[in-house]
Amino acid sequence: MTTRVEAHCYFGGMLSRTEFAFRDDIVALFPGQGSLSAGAGIDWRASKHWQLIERISDAARIDVASLLLSSSSQEVVRTDRAQIATFALSLVGYSELLEHELRPRFLLGHSLGEFSALVASGLLSVEDGARLIGVRGAAMARAAALAEGSMVALMGGDEEARAALDDLEGVWVANINGTGQIVVSGTRPALDDLLARHKELGWRRATPLNVGGAFHSPLMAPAQDELDQALRSVRWGTTQSTLIANVDGKVHTSADDWRDLLSRQLTSPVDFLAATLALPDSVLITIEMPPGGVLSGLTKRIRPFERQLSPSNFAQMEEVSL
């Protein structure tokens, strides 16, 4: 099903005001910082929407092009760098999608990806989105420095294994990515204990993640006041898109809702399982924005789709035709 709308590429600046259809059968997926790898932007420089990188760099006061083109694997996992680089590349990809007059009705981000989705929806400008991510990334990095923590991915557990985590001090569920597939945050000693005992707790596999802190846990609370202040300072728009939130797996389209949701997201689990299941059965196609791959893998394990696309470079996005 499609719905004719008057749309404007308010952040790309490359499309004039025009009329084309919302696609009610498509969801655009916006990845979080864990999707980024060194050199992720190299294959997207050919896009005419690469100019967005300069706008985002100016707003965030950081050389985003350098992060996407020449940063090392060690540098791109830094929270204050990975977030802005992932956000920027996702919006280049989304602008390319609009270039082909494909406008998904449904927008779903994972953690940081919710900021990208909000810009894509029109609720935030690209500049305000970049400034918010700059504040968020720096505040999270400072919070991480106050309490040494990290994250561990757990696979192959049932409800009893999940319940067993509640009894562990210093460990919190951070991401619910699917049935029997979660990520936990915690202090280093608590995670070391979990890694040693995960099988007796009912988890088939436990994998330490190369991240800069214990995200989506109470250890991020020191970052909340700073982000809240920034969220109150931006100018919010309106949207005809349908956005589903990580915090509660429900549709939200108002600025008041999203100010609260983005704040709560810092210390609350990302329930990507619930958010994906909230998509109506009429959504048959997923298109993951760059740097892609992770969310396509997660969603296909949650529910069936007829097609799942994750263009890994500009040339592949050029070939998207639905």
N, C-alpha and C positions, 0 to 999 in steps of 0.2 A: 504494500500500500504506500502511496506517496501523497503528500499534502503540499499544494503550491503555497509558497511563502515569498515575501519580498525579503531578500537577505543582503547583507552587506559584509564584505570582508574587512571588518573594522580594525583588525590587527595586522593583516598582511599588507594592506594598502595597494595591492596589485589588481584587485578586481573592482570594477566600478559597481555602483548600486545596480542590482540586477534582480531578476526573478527566476528562481529555480526551486526544485522540489525538496522538501524534507523526505527522507527515506525512512519510513516507520519500521522497516524490516532490518535495519542496520544499527549496530552499536559500535561506536568508536571507543577503543580502549587506550588509556593513557598510562604508560608505565611509571613505576617509581624508580628511585635512584639505583636500586640493585640491578637494573637492566643495563646500566651504562658500562661500556668497555673503552679502552684506549683507542683513539682514532675513529670513534663512532661517527664523526661528522664528515669524514673524508669523502664518502660516496654521496653526500648530499650537497656538496658545494655547487653542483651544476644547476641546482634549483634557483629560479629567479627570486624565490622567497628566502634565500639565504640572507638577504638584506635584513631580515628580522633579527639576526644575530647581533648586528650593530646596535639596533634599538634596545635590545635586552641588555647588552653590555653597558650601554650608557645609563640605563635605569638602575642596574644592579652594581655599577661601578666595578666591573671586573671584565677581563678580556675573555669572553665566552668562546670566541673563535679559537683561541689558543687552547682552551680546555678541550674542545671537541676535536682538534686536529693534531695536537702535538704533545698532550699530557701523557705521562707514563701511567702504567697500570696502578702504581701506588698512589699517584696524585689524584686519579679520577674517583677513588673510593672515599676521598675526604668529603665529609658531609657538606661543608660550605661550598664545595666546588661541584660535586656530583649533582646536587639538586638543581642548580641553575642551568647546568649544561643539559641535563635531561629535559627539563622544562623547555628550553630553547629549541632543541632538536625535535621534540614532539610537535611544537607549533609550526615549525617548517614543514613537517610531514602533513599536518592537518591543513595548512594553507594549500599544499599541493592537491590534497583530496578535494577541497572546494574548487580548485582550478578546473577539475573535471566534472563539476556540477554534481558532486556526490556530497550530500549533507545529511549525516546520520541524525535521526531524531534523538537517539539515546546516547548519552555520554557517561562513561564509567572510568574513573581513575583509581589507581592503587596508591594510597598514601600521598606522596608528593604529586602523583598524577591527578589528584583532585584539583590542584591549582591550575594545571594545564587544561583540564576539562572546563573549569569555570571561565577561563579566558576564551576557550573555543565557543562557549555558550553565549558570551556577551555580558555575563554578570560582572566580569572584571576586564579592565583594559590590559594590554600586554605589559605596559609600563608598571601599573599597579601590581600585577601578578609577579613581575620580576622583582619589584621592591619587597613584596611580602616574602618571597622565597629567599631573598638576600637576608632579611631579618631572621626568618625561620632557621635557615641553615647556620648562620653565625650563632644564634641563641642555642640551638641544639648542640653545636660543637662545644660551646662553653659549658653547657650542662653536662655533657659527656666527660669533660675534663674534671669536673667536680667529683664524679663518682665513676670509677673505672668499671665499665660493663661492656657487654657484647650481646650477640644473638646466636641462637642455635636453631637449625631446621630439624624438625622431627617428622619421621615418616612411619606409616604402618601401625598406627595406634588406634585403639577403639575407645569407647566412652569411658571405660575403666582406666585406661592409660591417661586419658585427658583429665579425669578426676584426680588421679594420683599427683598431678602437677600442683594442685591446690594446696597440698601439704608441704610443698617445698618452699622454704624461706628464701627470699631473694630471687625468685623466678616468677615471671609473669607472661601470660599469653600475649603475644604482640601481633601476630598475623594468623588469621584463620583462612587458609588458602584452598581448602577442600576437605573432603571427608578423609580423616586420618592423615592430614597434611597441615601442620601448623609450624609457626616460628615462635620461639620464646625469647624474651629478653631477660637479662639478669646480671647480677654481680659476677665478676670473674670466678671467685671461689664457688659460688652456687652453680654456675654453669659447668665448671670442672667436675663437680660432684655429679651433675646430671649426665655428662658425657660418659662418666665411668659406670653409671648405674642405669642407663636408659633402657636396656633390655629387661632388667628385672622390674622396671616400672611399666613395661608393656609396649615399648617402642622398638620397632625393627631396626631403625637407622637413625643416627643423630649426626648432624654435620655442622661444625662451626662455620659461621659466616664471617667473611672479611669486611666488617663494617666498623664505623667509627664510634659506636656507642650502643646503649641499651634503649633503642627507640621504641615508641609506643608503650612506655611503661612509666611508673611513678618517678623513675630517675630523670625523666625529662621535665618534671614540674618546674624547675627553675627557669625554663625557657618560656613558660606560658604567659607570664605578665607582659613580657616584651612583645610577643606575638599579638596578644590581645590589644595592646596599644596600637600596633601597626594596623590591625584589622579595623579598628575604629576610624583610622585616618584615611582610608581609601574611599573612592567614589564608586558606588555599586550601580550596575545597570539592571536591565530586565532581560528575560529570555523566553523563547518559545521551545527551547530544548528541554529534554527530560533528563535530569541528573539524579543518580542514585548514590547515596552517601555510604562511605565505609563504616561509619560509627554505628549505624542502626539498620542498614540495608533497606532504607526507605527513600522515596522520591522527595526531593526538596528543591524548590525553585526561588525561594525568597532570600534576600540579602541577610535578613535577621537570622534566619536558620543557619546560613552558611558561616556567618561570623562565629556562632556558637559551635558548629560542627568542626570547623578547622581548628579551633582552640582545643576542643575535647580530643581531637584526633592525636594530638601530641602525646597524651598519656593513656589513651584508650586503644584497645585492639583494632586492627584493620580487619573487618569481617568481610573479606572479599567473597567468601562462599555465599553469605546471605545476600550481598549486593548483586551477584550474578544470578542467583535464583529469583531475585525480584524482577528480572527482565521478563516481559510477557512472552508467551509462546510464539507470538507473531514475529519476534526478532529471530531471524534465520541466519544472519551474516555478522561476523565480527571482523573489524579492520583495526589492527593494532598499529598505533603510531610508533615511530622510531624513538629511541632504540628498542626495537621490538623482539618478540619471541617468547618472553617469559609469560605474559598474560594469555597469549594464545594457548600455551601449554596448560595453564591453570584452568581456563574456561572449558576446554574440551573434556576435562576430567569431571567437571561439575554437571554439565548438561549438554545435550547434542545440539549442534548447529549444522546447517546445510553447507556453509562455506566459511572458512576462516583464513583471513589474509594477514600477512605480516611483512609488508614490503621492507626489505633490508637496505635498499638504496633508492636513489632518485629514479633510476631507470625502471625498477620494478613498480614504483608508484605510478609512473607514466603509463604502465600497461594495465592498471586496474580498470576494469570495465564491468559494470554490474547492471 
